[in-house]
Amino acid sequence: MSENPYSTAVLAWYEDNARDLPWRAPDASPWAVLVSEIMLQQTPVVRVLPAWHAWLARWPTPDALAADAAGEAVRMWNRLGYPRRALNLHACAKAIVARHGGAVPTAHADLLALPGVGTYTAAAVASFAFGQRHAILDTNVRRVLARAETGIEYPPKTPAKAETRLAESLLPERPDVAARWGVAVMELGALVCTARSPKCADCPILDRCAWVLAGRPAYDGPPRRGQTYAGTDRQVRGRLLAVLRAAPGPVAKPALDAAWDEAVQRERALDALVADGLVDPLDDGQYALPG
């Protein structure tokens, strides 16, 4: 493999410190990896684990999910957040069955063409499920590379082309080692090089980190605001979906009205759910999860 300044230390650290996650197991199917990657978007591992196990128990293959209603995917998603991902997974399953005979495709371009699969997810599945050589740039990887190589505390809000070029330049030559490097850097960012309280003393590349060597300069950029939830339209959407998930069938409008007092915000949230395809308005004035 082509050495980078960090590979030996990071790979050795990963060997000793990697979490035992089921989607990393040697027998994890490509479908299991794809499900994990979509669930892990903007959601921590501790919340994904039970949802991932339940999902794979019910729909162990793309064929199984594609044969079920989209609304059942939304119902099964429960309180995982960002429920459009449930519809994306259902659409993925349909596309995999229609275009690839029910098998998750191995080619990066085919993965990227699946509904709801972006640049990161396609690279992650190609690497982790099929051992291919692709640069992986999730939030954790971007933060590690920003600090270690660029010397800044946080990467830009939007990924830049220079970040991709940097990540590609650090890829080991052997595809299997490159895939392991990708998950190792991701794990380093998740466990050690964290956003708020990095554990620099535990870092295997402390002596090579440009940010540390520069004295850990404070972030100099636009304000970084934490996500809020209470009182937002996201919370209202969650309340409305919770009513629909709990019901065995269609729900009358008064039951949805009871989920949130503020009428204007409630109606706006309900309209957004309908526009996103997460809720179907019925001719009789009732609402249901998509069929």
N, C-alpha and C positions, 0 to 999 in steps of 0.2 A: 504494500500500500504506500501511497505518497504521504510522508509524514507531515503533520502540521505541528505547531508548537505545543499543542495541548492534547493530542490524541492519546498518547501512551498513558498520561496521568488520568485523563477523564475516563477512558475505557477501563482502567484498573479500578478507579473509584466506583464506577457503575457495577462492576463485577461484585464488589463487596457491599454495595449499598442499595441496589435496585429494589424497588418494592415488588412483591410477588403479586402481580396483577393477572387475572385470568386471560385477558386478551393478549398477554405476552407469552403465554404458554406455547410450547412447540406444536401442540395439537390444536391450537385455536384456528378455526376456519377463517378464510378471507372475509366471509360474511360477518363473523363475530368481530373481526378487526374493524370492518367498516362501521358496524353498529356502534362500537366503542368510540370511534373517532367522531362520529356525528353527535353522540351523547356528550362527549367531553368538550364540545364547543361551548365555551363560556360557563361551564359547570364543573365543580370540583369532583375529584375522584370519589370522595366519600359518599357523595349523593348519587353518582353514576353507578357504583357497584351493585346495589340491590336492583336498580332499574334494569341494568344490563342483564343480570341473571334472570329476572322475570321475563324480559323480552325474548331472550334466546330460548327459554323454556317453552314459551308459547309459539314463537316463530323461529325455529332453528335454521331455516333456509329462506332465501328470497322467495321461493315458490310458495311457502306457507304464508308469508305475509301478503304477497300479491293476491292470494286467493281470498283474503279477508277484506272487509270494508275499511276505507280510509278512516272512518270515524272510530273504529276499534283501535287503530294506532294512536289516535288522539286521546282516547280514553285510557289506554295503557300507559301513555306518557305521564299521566297523573300530574304531579307538581314539580316535574323536572325543570320547567321553565322553557321559554322560547319554543312554544309548541309547534311552530311552523316546521321545526326539525322532524316532528313525527310524520307530517305530511311528506316531507322530503324523503324520509326513509321509505315510506310506502310507495312513493313515486319511483324511487331507486329500485325497489324490489320489482315493480312492474316493468321497468326498463330492462333490468337484468334478465328477467324471464323472456321478454319480447325480443331483445337484441342479442342476448348471449346464452340462450338455452338454460337459464337458471343458475349459471356460474358467474361469480364476480369476475369481471374481466381483468386480465393481467396487464394489459397495455396501459400506460399512463394516460395516453390520449383518450382511450375508451373510458377510463375512470373519470377523467375530467369532464366528459360529455354526459355523465349521469346527473339527474336532477339533484340540485342542492349540494353538489360536490364541487368545491373550489380548489384553488391551486394547492393550498396546504393539505387538504384532505386527500386529494389524488396522490400527492407525493408520499404522504404518510402511509396510505394503504399499499401503494406500490412497493414501498420500502419494507414495512413491517409484516405485510402478508406474503410478499413475493420476493423479498430480499434483493430488491433492485437499488440502484445508485441514484438517489435524488436528493437535492437540497431541501431540507425541511425547516420551515420558518414559522413556528408558532410563537406565541407571546413569550414563553420561557426561553426558547432558543434565541430569539431576537434580543432579549435582555442580557443573556450571557455574552453574546457576541458584542453587543454595544459596550459592555463594561470591559471585557477582556481585551478586545481588539481596538475599539474606537476610543475608549477612555471616558465615556459618558455614562451617567447613571441610568438613563432610560433611552430606549430607541425612539425614533419619531413615531407619532401617532399612526401614520400611514406607512406601511412598508415601502422602502425605496429600492430602486434597482441596484444601488450600491450594496445593500444588504444581501440581495440574492447573489450578486457576484462574489461577495465575501464568503457566504455560506458554501457556494460551489467551489471556491478555491481551497476550502478546508476539507473537502470530501476525500476520504481515503479512496484509493484506486479500486480495491476489491469491493464489489457490490455488497457482499455480506457484511464486511467490516464497515462500509459506509452506512448501511442500515442500522448497525449497532451503534455507530457514532451518533447518528441522528437521535435515537432514543436516549442515549446516554447524556447528551447535552440538554435535551428536554428535561430529563430527570434531575440534572444538576440545577437547572433553573427552578424546578418545582420544589426541591428540598433544601437547597443551600443558597443559591443566588436569587433569593426571593425579592419581590418588589419592594416591600416595606422594611423588612428587617433581615438583610442578608447575613448569613452566618459565615463571614469571610474566613474565620479561623479554621473552619472545616473544609474549606475549598481546596481541591487538589491542584488548582492552577493559581493559587494566591501569589506566588512569586513571579508570575508572568502576566498578571492582570493589569492592564494599562490604567484602569480607573483607580485601583488600589495604589499603584506606583505613583499616581498623580496626587495622592492624598485624599482620595474619595471626594472629588469636588461635587458640590450640590447641583442638582438638576437645574439647568438654565434654559427654560423653555416655557411654553404655554402652561397655565395651571392644570394640574392633573386632578380631576374631580372624581371621587368615588361614585359608583352607581347608587342611585336612590331607588326605592321601591314603594315605600308606604305613601299612599295617596296618589300614586301615579296611574296613568291609564293601564300600565302593565298589571298593576294590582287588580284593577277593576276587571280587566280581561280574564285574569286568573280566577276571580270570584265567579264570573259568569260561566267559564268553562267547568269549574268545579260543580256547579249545579247540573250542567248537562251531563257530565261524566257520571254523576251519582244516580241519574235517572235511567230506568230501564228502557225508556222510549222518548218520544218528543216531549218537550216541556212548554207549558203555557207561558205567555209573556209575564203575567203577574209573579210567577215564581222567579223569573230573572230580575224583575223589578225589585224584589225583596232582597236581592244580593247586594245592592248598593243604593244608598239613599239619594245621592246627588244625580238628578235625572239627566242633565245635559251631558255630564261626563259618562254616565252609564250608557246612554244612547250612542255616544261617540265610540265608546269601546265596543259596543255590540256591532255597530256598523263596520268597524275595523275587522272584527272577527269574521263577519260575513265576507268582506272584501278579500280577506286572506284565505278563504276557503275552509276555515276551521269550524264554521257553523253554517248550517243550511236553514234559511227561512222557508217554512212550509205554507201552502196555500190557505190553510185554516188558521193562520196567525200564530202557530206554534213554531218552535225552533228545535233543531236536532243536530247532533254531530253528523259530519258528512257521510253519505252512504257509500 
